[in-house]
Structure formats: structure tokens, C-alpha cells
């Protein structure tokens, strides 16, 4: 996979299935950076490296009791950048049901995602 549009389409397909780790392993650079809007409990706002990003995903998944809806819009591609609108309706452990809407922005280089940033 080497062009940004192909990466965007594959990323959207995997996200629609909730297969975040498969997307990371397949599409991300080993030195990718993830930047959250806010710090997660036990994690910093910025995470560096694919392994650390996957670990952060496991931590997030451990806080989710059940996912009711995942909606992912069509990717928008401009040069090496991808934007996806994402909405999730889920039940969080100890916090009840919640909705989350984000704009997810990715940068690609050399056929891989090198950064992701989330805006809510």
C-alpha cells in the first residue's frame, strides 16, 4: 500500500469493523506518533512508537464494556493527509453509556501513517 488514498480507504474499512490494532500493524510506521485531544488515565497526551500506540489501544479497550455503534465517514485526502469523521456509542466500565465524536487526522509518509491526531 503506497498511496494516501489507498491507505485512507483501508484505514476507514478497518475502523468501521473496530479493528484498530490490525489497522495499526498494517498501516502505521514503527515510529508513528499519536496525539490525543486530552490525556487518558494512565497515558500521556502524546504516544510515540507503534508498540506504545498498540499498548495504548489495549488500555483504552480495557475500559470499554460494550460498543453499540461505530460510524466512520468517508475519508478526505489532501496530499499526504487523511481526515476521518468518527462517532462511537459505547458503554464504558463504571461510567455508563457515552457517545464520542472525533475528527481523526492522519499524516502519511513513505506509504505508512506517521502520525494520528484526534479532535473532539
Biopython code that builds the backbone (N, CA, C, O; Angstrom):
import numpy as np
from Bio.PDB.StructureBuilder import StructureBuilder

atoms = [
    (1, "UNK", "N", (0.866, -1.174, 0.000)),
    (1, "UNK", "CA", (0.000, 0.000, 0.000)),
    (1, "UNK", "C", (0.904, 1.225, 0.000)),
    (1, "UNK", "O", (1.678, 1.425, 0.936)),
    (2, "UNK", "N", (0.811, 2.044, -1.041)),
    (2, "UNK", "CA", (1.765, 3.140, -1.088)),
    (2, "UNK", "C", (1.137, 4.497, -1.340)),
    (2, "UNK", "O", (1.808, 5.513, -1.154)),
    (3, "UNK", "N", (-0.124, 4.561, -1.756)),
    (3, "UNK", "CA", (-0.646, 5.908, -1.953)),
    (3, "UNK", "C", (-1.653, 6.262, -0.871)),
    (3, "UNK", "O", (-2.331, 5.394, -0.321)),
    (4, "UNK", "N", (-1.734, 7.536, -0.581)),
    (4, "UNK", "CA", (-2.516, 8.008, 0.555)),
    (4, "UNK", "C", (-3.985, 7.626, 0.431)),
    (4, "UNK", "O", (-4.614, 7.299, 1.438)),
    (5, "UNK", "N", (-4.539, 7.659, -0.751)),
    (5, "UNK", "CA", (-5.945, 7.288, -0.955)),
    (5, "UNK", "C", (-6.163, 5.814, -0.600)),
    (5, "UNK", "O", (-7.152, 5.475, 0.051)),
    (6, "UNK", "N", (-5.248, 4.941, -1.022)),
    (6, "UNK", "CA", (-5.357, 3.517, -0.688)),
    (6, "UNK", "C", (-5.268, 3.309, 0.828)),
    (6, "UNK", "O", (-6.031, 2.530, 1.399)),
    (7, "UNK", "N", (-4.341, 4.006, 1.464)),
    (7, "UNK", "CA", (-4.194, 3.920, 2.918)),
    (7, "UNK", "C", (-5.479, 4.394, 3.583)),
    (7, "UNK", "O", (-5.968, 3.754, 4.514)),
    (8, "UNK", "N", (-6.031, 5.511, 3.113)),
    (8, "UNK", "CA", (-7.251, 6.083, 3.687)),
    (8, "UNK", "C", (-8.418, 5.109, 3.579)),
    (8, "UNK", "O", (-9.151, 4.908, 4.548)),
    (9, "UNK", "N", (-8.595, 4.509, 2.418)),
    (9, "UNK", "CA", (-9.704, 3.570, 2.222)),
    (9, "UNK", "C", (-9.558, 2.341, 3.104)),
    (9, "UNK", "O", (-10.537, 1.874, 3.686)),
    (10, "UNK", "N", (-8.343, 1.812, 3.208)),
    (10, "UNK", "CA", (-8.096, 0.635, 4.048)),
    (10, "UNK", "C", (-8.297, 0.988, 5.525)),
    (10, "UNK", "O", (-8.894, 0.214, 6.274)),
    (11, "UNK", "N", (-7.800, 2.151, 5.941)),
    (11, "UNK", "CA", (-7.961, 2.609, 7.316)),
    (11, "UNK", "C", (-9.441, 2.730, 7.670)),
    (11, "UNK", "O", (-9.868, 2.257, 8.723)),
    (12, "UNK", "N", (-10.219, 3.359, 6.800)),
    (12, "UNK", "CA", (-11.654, 3.524, 7.055)),
    (12, "UNK", "C", (-12.340, 2.161, 7.167)),
    (12, "UNK", "O", (-13.184, 1.964, 8.041)),
    (13, "UNK", "N", (-11.985, 1.227, 6.295)),
    (13, "UNK", "CA", (-12.606, -0.105, 6.326)),
    (13, "UNK", "C", (-12.310, -0.823, 7.643)),
    (13, "UNK", "O", (-13.208, -1.417, 8.238)),
    (14, "UNK", "N", (-11.068, -0.771, 8.097)),
    (14, "UNK", "CA", (-10.703, -1.436, 9.344)),
    (14, "UNK", "C", (-11.334, -0.744, 10.551)),
    (14, "UNK", "O", (-11.760, -1.409, 11.495)),
    (15, "UNK", "N", (-11.394, 0.577, 10.523)),
    (15, "UNK", "CA", (-12.021, 1.313, 11.625)),
    (15, "UNK", "C", (-13.514, 1.007, 11.711)),
    (15, "UNK", "O", (-14.061, 0.902, 12.809)),
    (16, "UNK", "N", (-14.171, 0.866, 10.578)),
    (16, "UNK", "CA", (-15.604, 0.536, 10.576)),
    (16, "UNK", "C", (-15.868, -0.803, 11.264)),
    (16, "UNK", "O", (-16.939, -1.015, 11.833)),
    (17, "UNK", "N", (-14.885, -1.704, 11.207)),
    (17, "UNK", "CA", (-15.011, -3.004, 11.866)),
    (17, "UNK", "C", (-14.538, -2.945, 13.317)),
    (17, "UNK", "O", (-14.667, -3.921, 14.056)),
    (18, "UNK", "N", (-13.989, -1.795, 13.725)),
    (18, "UNK", "CA", (-13.437, -1.686, 15.068)),
    (18, "UNK", "C", (-12.129, -2.441, 15.217)),
    (18, "UNK", "O", (-11.729, -2.780, 16.331)),
    (19, "UNK", "N", (-11.465, -2.706, 14.109)),
    (19, "UNK", "CA", (-10.217, -3.481, 14.114)),
    (19, "UNK", "C", (-9.018, -2.532, 14.142)),
    (19, "UNK", "O", (-8.223, -2.466, 13.205)),
    (20, "UNK", "N", (-8.922, -1.803, 15.255)),
    (20, "UNK", "CA", (-7.901, -0.753, 15.382)),
    (20, "UNK", "C", (-6.488, -1.328, 15.318)),
    (20, "UNK", "O", (-5.622, -0.776, 14.639)),
    (21, "UNK", "N", (-6.255, -2.428, 16.020)),
    (21, "UNK", "CA", (-4.907, -2.977, 16.069)),
    (21, "UNK", "C", (-4.453, -3.488, 14.703)),
    (21, "UNK", "O", (-3.288, -3.324, 14.341)),
    (22, "UNK", "N", (-5.344, -4.097, 13.954)),
    (22, "UNK", "CA", (-4.982, -4.549, 12.603)),
    (22, "UNK", "C", (-4.598, -3.346, 11.740)),
    (22, "UNK", "O", (-3.645, -3.413, 10.965)),
    (23, "UNK", "N", (-5.343, -2.246, 11.876)),
    (23, "UNK", "CA", (-5.015, -1.020, 11.124)),
    (23, "UNK", "C", (-3.641, -0.519, 11.514)),
    (23, "UNK", "O", (-2.847, -0.144, 10.652)),
    (24, "UNK", "N", (-3.354, -0.509, 12.805)),
    (24, "UNK", "CA", (-2.060, -0.017, 13.266)),
    (24, "UNK", "C", (-0.922, -0.892, 12.758)),
    (24, "UNK", "O", (0.073, -0.383, 12.243)),
    (25, "UNK", "N", (-1.067, -2.205, 12.902)),
    (25, "UNK", "CA", (0.000, -3.116, 12.483)),
    (25, "UNK", "C", (0.242, -3.074, 10.973)),
    (25, "UNK", "O", (1.378, -3.193, 10.513)),
    (26, "UNK", "N", (-0.827, -2.906, 10.219)),
    (26, "UNK", "CA", (-0.705, -2.927, 8.754)),
    (26, "UNK", "C", (-0.292, -1.577, 8.171)),
    (26, "UNK", "O", (0.494, -1.519, 7.225)),
    (27, "UNK", "N", (-0.816, -0.505, 8.730)),
    (27, "UNK", "CA", (-0.710, 0.795, 8.066)),
    (27, "UNK", "C", (0.253, 1.791, 8.711)),
    (27, "UNK", "O", (0.649, 2.762, 8.065)),
    (28, "UNK", "N", (0.635, 1.574, 9.962)),
    (28, "UNK", "CA", (1.429, 2.561, 10.686)),
    (28, "UNK", "C", (2.924, 2.292, 10.577)),
    (28, "UNK", "O", (3.358, 1.143, 10.493)),
    (29, "UNK", "N", (3.697, 3.365, 10.578)),
    (29, "UNK", "CA", (5.146, 3.296, 10.663)),
    (29, "UNK", "C", (5.531, 2.865, 12.081)),
    (29, "UNK", "O", (4.793, 3.128, 13.030)),
    (30, "UNK", "N", (6.672, 2.210, 12.226)),
    (30, "UNK", "CA", (7.109, 1.774, 13.554)),
    (30, "UNK", "C", (7.401, 2.956, 14.475)),
    (30, "UNK", "O", (7.376, 2.805, 15.697)),
    (31, "UNK", "N", (7.675, 4.124, 13.907)),
    (31, "UNK", "CA", (7.956, 5.300, 14.735)),
    (31, "UNK", "C", (6.817, 6.328, 14.683)),
    (31, "UNK", "O", (7.045, 7.524, 14.865)),
    (32, "UNK", "N", (5.598, 5.854, 14.435)),
    (32, "UNK", "CA", (4.428, 6.740, 14.371)),
    (32, "UNK", "C", (4.200, 7.431, 15.717)),
    (32, "UNK", "O", (4.649, 6.967, 16.765)),
    (33, "UNK", "N", (3.485, 8.561, 15.646)),
    (33, "UNK", "CA", (3.145, 9.346, 16.830)),
    (33, "UNK", "C", (1.628, 9.484, 16.887)),
    (33, "UNK", "O", (0.978, 9.705, 15.865)),
    (34, "UNK", "N", (1.066, 9.349, 18.098)),
    (34, "UNK", "CA", (-0.364, 9.514, 18.323)),
    (34, "UNK", "C", (-0.565, 10.657, 19.314)),
    (34, "UNK", "O", (0.049, 10.679, 20.381)),
    (35, "UNK", "N", (-1.435, 11.611, 18.951)),
    (35, "UNK", "CA", (-1.687, 12.766, 19.808)),
    (35, "UNK", "C", (-3.176, 12.826, 20.114)),
    (35, "UNK", "O", (-4.002, 12.955, 19.211)),
    (36, "UNK", "N", (-3.510, 12.733, 21.396)),
    (36, "UNK", "CA", (-4.894, 12.789, 21.858)),
    (36, "UNK", "C", (-5.285, 14.231, 22.151)),
    (36, "UNK", "O", (-4.431, 15.083, 22.397)),
    (37, "UNK", "N", (-6.586, 14.489, 22.119)),
    (37, "UNK", "CA", (-7.111, 15.802, 22.490)),
    (37, "UNK", "C", (-6.812, 16.077, 23.967)),
    (37, "UNK", "O", (-6.421, 17.181, 24.345)),
    (38, "UNK", "N", (-7.009, 15.037, 24.793)),
    (38, "UNK", "CA", (-6.760, 15.133, 26.234)),
    (38, "UNK", "C", (-6.023, 13.877, 26.671)),
    (38, "UNK", "O", (-6.062, 12.850, 25.993)),
    (39, "UNK", "N", (-5.350, 13.971, 27.816)),
    (39, "UNK", "CA", (-4.669, 12.796, 28.346)),
    (39, "UNK", "C", (-5.685, 11.761, 28.790)),
    (39, "UNK", "O", (-6.723, 12.095, 29.360)),
    (40, "UNK", "N", (-5.376, 10.501, 28.522)),
    (40, "UNK", "CA", (-6.177, 9.381, 29.011)),
    (40, "UNK", "C", (-5.646, 9.011, 30.390)),
    (40, "UNK", "O", (-4.478, 9.260, 30.688)),
    (41, "UNK", "N", (-6.489, 8.419, 31.237)),
    (41, "UNK", "CA", (-5.973, 7.955, 32.533)),
    (41, "UNK", "C", (-4.804, 6.992, 32.324)),
    (41, "UNK", "O", (-4.934, 6.001, 31.606)),
    (42, "UNK", "N", (-3.675, 7.283, 32.947)),
    (42, "UNK", "CA", (-2.508, 6.413, 32.846)),
    (42, "UNK", "C", (-1.715, 6.544, 31.564)),
    (42, "UNK", "O", (-0.785, 5.768, 31.340)),
    (43, "UNK", "N", (-2.051, 7.502, 30.713)),
    (43, "UNK", "CA", (-1.318, 7.686, 29.451)),
    (43, "UNK", "C", (-1.120, 9.175, 29.196)),
    (43, "UNK", "O", (-1.931, 9.998, 29.619)),
    (44, "UNK", "N", (-0.055, 9.507, 28.514)),
    (44, "UNK", "CA", (0.193, 10.913, 28.205)),
    (44, "UNK", "C", (-0.582, 11.320, 26.948)),
    (44, "UNK", "O", (-1.132, 10.479, 26.236)),
    (45, "UNK", "N", (-0.610, 12.597, 26.702)),
    (45, "UNK", "CA", (-1.321, 13.136, 25.542)),
    (45, "UNK", "C", (-0.662, 12.678, 24.237)),
    (45, "UNK", "O", (-1.342, 12.487, 23.228)),
    (46, "UNK", "N", (0.648, 12.505, 24.261)),
    (46, "UNK", "CA", (1.395, 12.094, 23.071)),
    (46, "UNK", "C", (2.049, 10.738, 23.305)),
    (46, "UNK", "O", (2.716, 10.516, 24.315)),
    (47, "UNK", "N", (1.839, 9.831, 22.338)),
    (47, "UNK", "CA", (2.397, 8.489, 22.411)),
    (47, "UNK", "C", (3.291, 8.289, 21.195)),
    (47, "UNK", "O", (2.874, 8.547, 20.066)),
    (48, "UNK", "N", (4.518, 7.830, 21.421)),
    (48, "UNK", "CA", (5.470, 7.651, 20.326)),
    (48, "UNK", "C", (5.821, 6.184, 20.146)),
    (48, "UNK", "O", (6.110, 5.475, 21.110)),
    (49, "UNK", "N", (5.791, 5.739, 18.893)),
    (49, "UNK", "CA", (6.164, 4.372, 18.558)),
    (49, "UNK", "C", (4.963, 3.456, 18.430)),
    (49, "UNK", "O", (4.012, 3.550, 19.206)),
    (50, "UNK", "N", (5.012, 2.569, 17.446)),
    (50, "UNK", "CA", (3.896, 1.673, 17.159)),
    (50, "UNK", "C", (3.545, 0.796, 18.353)),
    (50, "UNK", "O", (2.366, 0.646, 18.674)),
    (51, "UNK", "N", (4.537, 0.214, 19.017)),
    (51, "UNK", "CA", (4.255, -0.651, 20.159)),
    (51, "UNK", "C", (3.509, 0.123, 21.239)),
    (51, "UNK", "O", (2.532, -0.382, 21.792)),
    (52, "UNK", "N", (3.947, 1.327, 21.544)),
    (52, "UNK", "CA", (3.291, 2.141, 22.571)),
    (52, "UNK", "C", (1.869, 2.521, 22.146)),
    (52, "UNK", "O", (0.972, 2.587, 22.986)),
    (53, "UNK", "N", (1.658, 2.770, 20.856)),
    (53, "UNK", "CA", (0.320, 3.097, 20.346)),
    (53, "UNK", "C", (-0.603, 1.879, 20.485)),
    (53, "UNK", "O", (-1.759, 2.018, 20.885)),
    (54, "UNK", "N", (-0.098, 0.703, 20.160)),
    (54, "UNK", "CA", (-0.885, -0.526, 20.318)),
    (54, "UNK", "C", (-1.206, -0.762, 21.797)),
    (54, "UNK", "O", (-2.334, -1.117, 22.138)),
    (55, "UNK", "N", (-0.221, -0.567, 22.668)),
    (55, "UNK", "CA", (-0.450, -0.722, 24.111)),
    (55, "UNK", "C", (-1.514, 0.254, 24.603)),
    (55, "UNK", "O", (-2.357, -0.108, 25.425)),
    (56, "UNK", "N", (-1.481, 1.498, 24.101)),
    (56, "UNK", "CA", (-2.484, 2.498, 24.480)),
    (56, "UNK", "C", (-3.868, 2.031, 24.038)),
    (56, "UNK", "O", (-4.847, 2.220, 24.760)),
    (57, "UNK", "N", (-3.954, 1.424, 22.859)),
    (57, "UNK", "CA", (-5.219, 0.878, 22.371)),
    (57, "UNK", "C", (-5.747, -0.229, 23.260)),
    (57, "UNK", "O", (-6.951, -0.310, 23.503)),
    (58, "UNK", "N", (-4.851, -1.090, 23.753)),
    (58, "UNK", "CA", (-5.261, -2.155, 24.670)),
    (58, "UNK", "C", (-5.800, -1.559, 25.967)),
    (58, "UNK", "O", (-6.796, -2.036, 26.512)),
    (59, "UNK", "N", (-5.137, -0.519, 26.454)),
    (59, "UNK", "CA", (-5.580, 0.140, 27.684)),
    (59, "UNK", "C", (-6.970, 0.739, 27.489)),
    (59, "UNK", "O", (-7.837, 0.601, 28.351)),
    (60, "UNK", "N", (-7.178, 1.406, 26.354)),
    (60, "UNK", "CA", (-8.487, 2.006, 26.060)),
    (60, "UNK", "C", (-9.551, 0.911, 25.965)),
    (60, "UNK", "O", (-10.637, 1.045, 26.530)),
    (61, "UNK", "N", (-9.237, -0.170, 25.250)),
    (61, "UNK", "CA", (-10.196, -1.268, 25.078)),
    (61, "UNK", "C", (-10.576, -1.886, 26.422)),
    (61, "UNK", "O", (-11.701, -2.357, 26.588)),
    (62, "UNK", "N", (-9.655, -1.890, 27.378)),
    (62, "UNK", "CA", (-9.947, -2.473, 28.692)),
    (62, "UNK", "C", (-10.958, -1.628, 29.471)),
    (62, "UNK", "O", (-11.551, -2.112, 30.436)),
    (63, "UNK", "N", (-11.159, -0.384, 29.067)),
    (63, "UNK", "CA", (-12.127, 0.494, 29.738)),
    (63, "UNK", "C", (-13.516, 0.421, 29.104)),
    (63, "UNK", "O", (-14.479, 0.962, 29.648)),
    (64, "UNK", "N", (-13.618, -0.248, 27.952)),
    (64, "UNK", "CA", (-14.885, -0.332, 27.219)),
    (64, "UNK", "C", (-15.621, -1.613, 27.594)),
    (64, "UNK", "O", (-15.079, -2.712, 27.481)),
    (65, "UNK", "N", (-16.853, -1.454, 28.038)),
    (65, "UNK", "CA", (-17.679, -2.613, 28.371)),
    (65, "UNK", "C", (-18.332, -3.182, 27.112)),
    (65, "UNK", "O", (-18.299, -4.390, 26.882)),
    (66, "UNK", "N", (-18.932, -2.296, 26.292)),
    (66, "UNK", "CA", (-19.522, -2.744, 25.027)),
    (66, "UNK", "C", (-19.616, -1.575, 24.050)),
    (66, "UNK", "O", (-19.778, -0.419, 24.441)),
    (67, "UNK", "N", (-19.507, -1.917, 22.769)),
    (67, "UNK", "CA", (-19.623, -0.930, 21.694)),
    (67, "UNK", "C", (-20.964, -1.162, 21.019)),
    (67, "UNK", "O", (-21.261, -2.272, 20.577)),
    (68, "UNK", "N", (-21.777, -0.105, 20.941)),
    (68, "UNK", "CA", (-23.103, -0.202, 20.335)),
    (68, "UNK", "C", (-23.073, 0.218, 18.871)),
    (68, "UNK", "O", (-23.707, -0.417, 18.028)),
    (69, "UNK", "N", (-22.336, 1.292, 18.564)),
    (69, "UNK", "CA", (-22.280, 1.818, 17.199)),
    (69, "UNK", "C", (-20.887, 2.381, 16.928)),
    (69, "UNK", "O", (-20.306, 3.068, 17.768)),
    (70, "UNK", "N", (-20.367, 2.080, 15.749)),
    (70, "UNK", "CA", (-19.173, 2.752, 15.229)),
    (70, "UNK", "C", (-19.555, 3.288, 13.860)),
    (70, "UNK", "O", (-19.931, 2.523, 12.972)),
    (71, "UNK", "N", (-19.460, 4.591, 13.690)),
    (71, "UNK", "CA", (-19.695, 5.217, 12.383)),
    (71, "UNK", "C", (-18.408, 5.900, 11.938)),
    (71, "UNK", "O", (-17.811, 6.671, 12.688)),
    (72, "UNK", "N", (-17.994, 5.612, 10.727)),
    (72, "UNK", "CA", (-16.799, 6.227, 10.162)),
    (72, "UNK", "C", (-17.185, 6.823, 8.817)),
    (72, "UNK", "O", (-17.659, 6.113, 7.930)),
    (73, "UNK", "N", (-16.983, 8.120, 8.667)),
    (73, "UNK", "CA", (-17.310, 8.788, 7.416)),
    (73, "UNK", "C", (-16.329, 8.430, 6.314)),
    (73, "UNK", "O", (-15.325, 7.755, 6.544)),
    (74, "UNK", "N", (-16.639, 8.894, 5.125)),
    (74, "UNK", "CA", (-15.722, 8.685, 4.002)),
    (74, "UNK", "C", (-14.449, 9.497, 4.242)),
    (74, "UNK", "O", (-14.522, 10.653, 4.658)),
    (75, "UNK", "N", (-13.294, 8.904, 3.983)),
    (75, "UNK", "CA", (-12.054, 9.638, 4.208)),
    (75, "UNK", "C", (-11.903, 10.805, 3.236)),
    (75, "UNK", "O", (-12.290, 10.724, 2.070)),
    (76, "UNK", "N", (-11.332, 11.884, 3.749)),
    (76, "UNK", "CA", (-10.978, 13.041, 2.936)),
    (76, "UNK", "C", (-9.457, 13.039, 2.841)),
    (76, "UNK", "O", (-8.765, 12.984, 3.858)),
    (77, "UNK", "N", (-8.937, 13.100, 1.609)),
    (77, "UNK", "CA", (-7.496, 13.039, 1.380)),
    (77, "UNK", "C", (-7.039, 14.334, 0.734)),
    (77, "UNK", "O", (-7.641, 14.806, -0.231)),
    (78, "UNK", "N", (-5.962, 14.908, 1.275)),
    (78, "UNK", "CA", (-5.334, 16.094, 0.697)),
    (78, "UNK", "C", (-3.824, 15.896, 0.805)),
    (78, "UNK", "O", (-3.257, 15.964, 1.896)),
    (79, "UNK", "N", (-3.185, 15.655, -0.324)),
    (79, "UNK", "CA", (-1.745, 15.398, -0.297)),
    (79, "UNK", "C", (-1.443, 14.162, 0.522)),
    (79, "UNK", "O", (-1.939, 13.076, 0.223)),
    (80, "UNK", "N", (-0.629, 14.323, 1.559)),
    (80, "UNK", "CA", (-0.253, 13.217, 2.440)),
    (80, "UNK", "C", (-1.115, 13.142, 3.691)),
    (80, "UNK", "O", (-0.784, 12.409, 4.623)),
    (81, "UNK", "N", (-2.226, 13.897, 3.726)),
    (81, "UNK", "CA", (-3.077, 13.940, 4.916)),
    (81, "UNK", "C", (-4.412, 13.238, 4.663)),
    (81, "UNK", "O", (-4.950, 13.252, 3.555)),
    (82, "UNK", "N", (-4.928, 12.624, 5.736)),
    (82, "UNK", "CA", (-6.219, 11.935, 5.714)),
    (82, "UNK", "C", (-7.032, 12.461, 6.892)),
    (82, "UNK", "O", (-6.507, 12.629, 7.993)),
    (83, "UNK", "N", (-8.306, 12.719, 6.656)),
    (83, "UNK", "CA", (-9.207, 13.071, 7.752)),
    (83, "UNK", "C", (-10.398, 12.118, 7.723)),
    (83, "UNK", "O", (-10.968, 11.845, 6.667)),
    (84, "UNK", "N", (-10.761, 11.620, 8.901)),
    (84, "UNK", "CA", (-11.920, 10.738, 9.054)),
    (84, "UNK", "C", (-12.795, 11.285, 10.176)),
    (84, "UNK", "O", (-12.298, 11.670, 11.234)),
    (85, "UNK", "N", (-14.088, 11.315, 9.936)),
    (85, "UNK", "CA", (-15.035, 11.646, 10.999)),
    (85, "UNK", "C", (-15.455, 10.313, 11.610)),
    (85, "UNK", "O", (-15.834, 9.379, 10.903)),
    (86, "UNK", "N", (-15.380, 10.245, 12.944)),
    (86, "UNK", "CA", (-15.718, 9.006, 13.615)),
    (86, "UNK", "C", (-16.668, 9.295, 14.779)),
    (86, "UNK", "O", (-16.491, 10.261, 15.521)),
    (87, "UNK", "N", (-17.675, 8.438, 14.918)),
    (87, "UNK", "CA", (-18.605, 8.535, 16.052)),
    (87, "UNK", "C", (-18.772, 7.144, 16.639)),
    (87, "UNK", "O", (-18.981, 6.164, 15.924)),
    (88, "UNK", "N", (-18.674, 7.084, 17.966)),
    (88, "UNK", "CA", (-18.872, 5.809, 18.643)),
    (88, "UNK", "C", (-19.868, 5.987, 19.775)),
    (88, "UNK", "O", (-19.842, 6.982, 20.499)),
    (89, "UNK", "N", (-20.738, 5.013, 19.910)),
    (89, "UNK", "CA", (-21.694, 4.933, 21.010)),
    (89, "UNK", "C", (-21.289, 3.673, 21.765)),
    (89, "UNK", "O", (-21.344, 2.570, 21.221)),
    (90, "UNK", "N", (-20.880, 3.841, 23.024)),
    (90, "UNK", "CA", (-20.366, 2.699, 23.767)),
    (90, "UNK", "C", (-20.691, 2.827, 25.246)),
    (90, "UNK", "O", (-21.033, 3.905, 25.734)),
    (91, "UNK", "N", (-20.580, 1.720, 25.941)),
    (91, "UNK", "CA", (-20.718, 1.700, 27.390)),
    (91, "UNK", "C", (-19.320, 1.512, 27.973)),
    (91, "UNK", "O", (-18.628, 0.537, 27.680)),
    (92, "UNK", "N", (-18.926, 2.475, 28.807)),
    (92, "UNK", "CA", (-17.615, 2.438, 29.449)),
    (92, "UNK", "C", (-17.760, 1.809, 30.833)),
    (92, "UNK", "O", (-18.739, 2.071, 31.531)),
    (93, "UNK", "N", (-16.806, 0.994, 31.231)),
    (93, "UNK", "CA", (-16.841, 0.352, 32.548)),
    (93, "UNK", "C", (-16.891, 1.420, 33.633)),
    (93, "UNK", "O", (-16.044, 2.311, 33.682)),
    (94, "UNK", "N", (-17.895, 1.319, 34.504)),
    (94, "UNK", "CA", (-18.020, 2.230, 35.623)),
    (94, "UNK", "C", (-18.462, 3.645, 35.277)),
    (94, "UNK", "O", (-18.568, 4.491, 36.165)),
    (95, "UNK", "N", (-18.722, 3.916, 33.992)),
    (95, "UNK", "CA", (-19.089, 5.269, 33.587)),
    (95, "UNK", "C", (-20.388, 5.313, 32.790)),
    (95, "UNK", "O", (-20.909, 6.395, 32.522)),
    (96, "UNK", "N", (-20.912, 4.168, 32.414)),
    (96, "UNK", "CA", (-22.170, 4.130, 31.686)),
    (96, "UNK", "C", (-22.002, 4.375, 30.193)),
    (96, "UNK", "O", (-20.896, 4.408, 29.653)),
    (97, "UNK", "N", (-23.139, 4.542, 29.562)),
    (97, "UNK", "CA", (-23.173, 4.705, 28.107)),
    (97, "UNK", "C", (-22.786, 6.135, 27.734)),
    (97, "UNK", "O", (-23.214, 7.096, 28.374)),
    (98, "UNK", "N", (-21.977, 6.256, 26.697)),
    (98, "UNK", "CA", (-21.499, 7.565, 26.261)),
    (98, "UNK", "C", (-21.319, 7.582, 24.748)),
    (98, "UNK", "O", (-21.080, 6.548, 24.123)),
    (99, "UNK", "N", (-21.437, 8.765, 24.180)),
    (99, "UNK", "CA", (-21.158, 8.955, 22.753)),
    (99, "UNK", "C", (-19.907, 9.776, 22.612)),
    (99, "UNK", "O", (-19.659, 10.700, 23.385)),
    (100, "UNK", "N", (-19.121, 9.431, 21.618)),
    (100, "UNK", "CA", (-17.875, 10.133, 21.360)),
    (100, "UNK", "C", (-17.812, 10.454, 19.874)),
    (100, "UNK", "O", (-17.972, 9.565, 19.037)),
    (101, "UNK", "N", (-17.582, 11.704, 19.546)),
    (101, "UNK", "CA", (-17.423, 12.100, 18.141)),
    (101, "UNK", "C", (-16.057, 12.762, 17.995)),
    (101, "UNK", "O", (-15.694, 13.633, 18.786)),
    (102, "UNK", "N", (-15.304, 12.347, 16.984)),
    (102, "UNK", "CA", (-13.969, 12.878, 16.770)),
    (102, "UNK", "C", (-13.713, 13.117, 15.289)),
    (102, "UNK", "O", (-14.308, 12.487, 14.415)),
    (103, "UNK", "N", (-12.814, 14.043, 15.050)),
    (103, "UNK", "CA", (-12.205, 14.183, 13.736)),
    (103, "UNK", "C", (-10.803, 13.616, 13.903)),
    (103, "UNK", "O", (-10.018, 14.103, 14.717)),
    (104, "UNK", "N", (-10.502, 12.600, 13.139)),
    (104, "UNK", "CA", (-9.216, 11.913, 13.231)),
    (104, "UNK", "C", (-8.385, 12.323, 12.016)),
    (104, "UNK", "O", (-8.815, 12.148, 10.876)),
    (105, "UNK", "N", (-7.203, 12.865, 12.263)),
    (105, "UNK", "CA", (-6.351, 13.368, 11.186)),
    (105, "UNK", "C", (-5.049, 12.576, 11.186)),
    (105, "UNK", "O", (-4.392, 12.431, 12.218)),
    (106, "UNK", "N", (-4.695, 12.078, 10.033)),
    (106, "UNK", "CA", (-3.514, 11.226, 9.877)),
    (106, "UNK", "C", (-2.578, 11.845, 8.850)),
    (106, "UNK", "O", (-3.022, 12.481, 7.893)),
    (107, "UNK", "N", (-1.276, 11.653, 9.058)),
    (107, "UNK", "CA", (-0.271, 12.077, 8.083)),
    (107, "UNK", "C", (0.468, 10.836, 7.610)),
    (107, "UNK", "O", (0.835, 9.982, 8.417)),
    (108, "UNK", "N", (0.687, 10.735, 6.309)),
    (108, "UNK", "CA", (1.405, 9.592, 5.756)),
    (108, "UNK", "C", (2.742, 10.037, 5.183)),
    (108, "UNK", "O", (2.926, 11.185, 4.779)),
    (109, "UNK", "N", (3.664, 9.086, 5.164)),
    (109, "UNK", "CA", (4.974, 9.317, 4.550)),
    (109, "UNK", "C", (5.553, 7.956, 4.204)),
    (109, "UNK", "O", (5.540, 7.047, 5.034)),
    (110, "UNK", "N", (6.057, 7.808, 2.997)),
    (110, "UNK", "CA", (6.659, 6.544, 2.606)),
    (110, "UNK", "C", (5.703, 5.361, 2.626)),
    (110, "UNK", "O", (6.120, 4.226, 2.855)),
    (111, "UNK", "N", (4.406, 5.627, 2.382)),
    (111, "UNK", "CA", (3.434, 4.549, 2.318)),
    (111, "UNK", "C", (2.917, 4.076, 3.664)),
    (111, "UNK", "O", (2.253, 3.042, 3.737)),
    (112, "UNK", "N", (3.206, 4.811, 4.732)),
    (112, "UNK", "CA", (2.747, 4.438, 6.073)),
    (112, "UNK", "C", (2.197, 5.665, 6.793)),
    (112, "UNK", "O", (2.541, 6.798, 6.457)),
    (113, "UNK", "N", (1.345, 5.431, 7.778)),
    (113, "UNK", "CA", (0.863, 6.509, 8.637)),
    (113, "UNK", "C", (1.969, 6.826, 9.641)),
    (113, "UNK", "O", (2.454, 5.942, 10.346)),
    (114, "UNK", "N", (2.359, 8.098, 9.696)),
    (114, "UNK", "CA", (3.429, 8.513, 10.613)),
    (114, "UNK", "C", (2.883, 9.292, 11.810)),
    (114, "UNK", "O", (3.566, 9.439, 12.823)),
    (115, "UNK", "N", (1.648, 9.789, 11.690)),
    (115, "UNK", "CA", (1.036, 10.457, 12.843)),
    (115, "UNK", "C", (-0.473, 10.381, 12.757)),
    (115, "UNK", "O", (-1.068, 10.322, 11.681)),
    (116, "UNK", "N", (-1.070, 10.384, 13.949)),
    (116, "UNK", "CA", (-2.520, 10.460, 14.075)),
    (116, "UNK", "C", (-2.807, 11.479, 15.173)),
    (116, "UNK", "O", (-2.092, 11.568, 16.172)),
    (117, "UNK", "N", (-3.876, 12.243, 14.955)),
    (117, "UNK", "CA", (-4.269, 13.250, 15.947)),
    (117, "UNK", "C", (-5.780, 13.288, 16.019)),
    (117, "UNK", "O", (-6.460, 13.245, 14.994)),
    (118, "UNK", "N", (-6.302, 13.369, 17.225)),
    (118, "UNK", "CA", (-7.747, 13.298, 17.429)),
    (118, "UNK", "C", (-8.283, 14.622, 17.977)),
    (118, "UNK", "O", (-7.732, 15.186, 18.923)),
    (119, "UNK", "N", (-9.359, 15.101, 17.369)),
    (119, "UNK", "CA", (-10.016, 16.340, 17.787)),
    (119, "UNK", "C", (-11.463, 16.022, 18.126)),
    (119, "UNK", "O", (-12.154, 15.342, 17.368)),
    (120, "UNK", "N", (-11.919, 16.524, 19.279)),
    (120, "UNK", "CA", (-13.313, 16.285, 19.645)),
    (120, "UNK", "C", (-13.979, 17.578, 20.062)),
    (120, "UNK", "O", (-15.161, 17.581, 20.408)),
]
sb = StructureBuilder()
sb.init_structure("model")
sb.init_model(0)
sb.init_chain("A")
sb.init_seg("    ")
for serial, (resi, resn, name, xyz) in enumerate(atoms, 1):
    if name == "N":
        sb.init_residue(resn, " ", resi, " ")
    sb.init_atom(name, np.array(xyz, "f"), 0.0, 1.0, " ", f" {name:<3s}", serial, name[0])
structure = sb.get_structure()
